[in-house]
Amino acid sequence: MGAQNQAIDLIEGTMLLTDTWPAMKLSRHSQNLETPEMQFKKFSAVMFDLGDTLFEPLDSFFITKNLQVVASDARVDAKADQLLSSFRANRIRIERELSESKSTFYLHREFVQKVLSATFHSFGCSLSSELLNQFCEAQRDAVVENLRPRRDCAKTLKALRHGGYRLGIVSNIDNEWIEPIREKWELDLLVDEILSSEQASSCKPDPSIFLQACRMISVKPQESLFVGDSFSNDVIGSRNVGMQPIWFDTGSVNLKQSETVQSVTELSELVQVLG
């Protein structure tokens, strides 16, 4: 799950998403899915990413606070904004490297620890395993306690389910992070299935996690839409297995003029089109 206003770099060689729906112009201010209804008749399921898509980004206050605690314990003299900036930059870099590598699975805890280790290495500090684990626990607690659904999340999911769509959540996250969120927000009442990367032993954009999710809700990839904010993990990953991606555009990515993607800026826009 990303920090607030985190920019996500696009991987090189991004494919054009133009073969299923008519090409759509991207605009930060006016961005609607004005596709004819007939284009959607073949879809029977909609799957979603969790963090930064169905749920708001975690406020940077909590990440900064946890970074400052580690800095104090490690006796690293760095300002709060420096720590946060380095953490964000390393997160983007490591996420991109993992997406481009042949690695198909890693625990979210391991990912967070790798980002934290790289962050403090840039300040000349090598963190102990104790501090790495301490930060992960603090981050998990902050996420479980403070992560909030987007204002139109529940309403959109209920409307789509009422329209006959099977719904799923697919997230690169460990069970110890997602299970408390699942219970707290009663997500099982809103979707049919929830699949974590730990449960799948596969991380987006690896094909396996998407295919497992399709099997869980008994649909073919070609019958399913996938909505997510990460271009490399959600858009490219789902498209590679035959699903139709919809990019949840948070305004943090600058696409090249030659790139085209179906997109929404509000979850409720899906209801307007899919019914």
Buried (B, 14 or more C-beta within 10 A) or exposed (E): BBBBEBBBBBBEEBEEBEEBBEEBEBEEEEBBBEBEEEBBEEBBBBBBBBBBBBBBBBBBEBBBEBBBBBBEBBEBEBEBEBBBEBBBBBBBEBBBEBBEEEEBBBBBBEBBBBBBBBBBEBBEBEBEEEBBEBBBEBBBBBBBEEBEBBEBBBBBBBBBBEEEBBBBBBBBBBBBBBBBBBEEBEBEEBBBBBBBBBBBEBBBBBBBBBBBBBEBBEBBBEBBBBBBBBBBBBBBBBBBBBBBBBBBBBEBBEBEEEBBBBBBBBBBBBBEBBE
